[in-house]
């Protein structure tokens, strides 16, 4: 039981990314750059959360819409 609590503590204390990659590059996500968008998808095709991807709120919203657009055009899997 002590190991489980210790494991949870380690997971919670993991440092999160504080810099948005799109803000640093001064560009927005684009559906045409689907290789880059694929980095923000899990192996099941789900979009990573902001905490997992390290993207700011503005770019997370844009990222989600661009992933959905790329899926519609069959550039990314559903």
C-alpha positions as CSV (number, residue, x, y, z in Angstrom):
1,X,0.0,0.0,0.0
2,X,2.9,2.3,0.8
3,X,4.3,1.8,-2.7
4,X,1.1,2.7,-4.3
5,X,0.9,6.0,-2.4
6,X,4.5,6.7,-3.3
7,X,3.9,6.0,-7.0
8,X,0.9,8.4,-7.0
9,X,2.9,11.1,-5.4
10,X,5.7,10.7,-8.0
11,X,3.1,11.0,-10.8
12,X,1.5,14.1,-9.3
13,X,4.8,15.8,-8.8
14,X,6.0,15.4,-12.4
15,X,6.9,18.8,-13.8
16,X,4.7,20.0,-16.7
17,X,5.8,21.9,-19.7
18,X,5.5,25.6,-19.1
19,X,6.1,26.8,-22.7
20,X,3.8,26.4,-25.6
21,X,5.6,25.2,-28.7
22,X,3.3,27.2,-31.0
23,X,3.9,30.4,-29.0
24,X,7.6,29.9,-29.1
25,X,7.6,29.3,-32.9
26,X,5.1,32.2,-33.3
27,X,2.8,30.2,-35.6
28,X,-0.6,28.5,-35.4
29,X,-1.3,24.8,-35.9
30,X,-2.3,24.0,-39.5
31,X,-4.2,21.0,-40.9
32,X,-1.8,20.7,-43.8
33,X,1.1,20.0,-41.4
34,X,-0.4,16.7,-40.3
35,X,2.9,15.1,-39.3
36,X,3.2,17.8,-36.6
37,X,-0.4,17.3,-35.6
38,X,0.1,13.6,-35.2
39,X,2.4,14.3,-32.2
40,X,-0.6,15.6,-30.3
41,X,-2.6,12.4,-30.8
42,X,-2.5,9.2,-28.8
43,X,-2.0,5.8,-30.4
44,X,-5.8,5.4,-30.3
45,X,-6.3,8.7,-32.2
46,X,-7.4,10.8,-29.2
47,X,-6.3,14.4,-28.8
48,X,-4.0,14.9,-25.8
49,X,-5.1,17.3,-23.1
50,X,-3.4,20.7,-22.5
51,X,-1.6,19.2,-19.5
52,X,-0.3,16.3,-21.6
53,X,0.6,18.3,-24.7
54,X,2.0,21.4,-23.0
55,X,0.1,23.8,-25.3
56,X,-1.6,27.0,-24.1
57,X,-5.4,27.3,-24.1
58,X,-5.6,29.4,-27.3
59,X,-3.5,27.0,-29.3
60,X,-5.2,23.9,-27.8
61,X,-8.5,25.1,-29.2
62,X,-7.0,25.8,-32.6
63,X,-5.1,22.5,-32.4
64,X,-8.4,20.6,-31.8
65,X,-10.2,22.2,-34.7
66,X,-7.2,21.6,-37.1
67,X,-7.0,18.0,-36.1
68,X,-10.7,17.6,-36.7
69,X,-10.3,19.3,-40.1
70,X,-7.4,17.0,-41.0
71,X,-9.5,14.0,-40.0
72,X,-12.3,15.1,-42.2
73,X,-9.9,15.3,-45.2
74,X,-8.5,11.8,-44.3
75,X,-5.0,13.1,-43.4
76,X,-5.3,11.8,-39.9
77,X,-7.1,8.7,-38.5
78,X,-10.3,9.0,-36.4
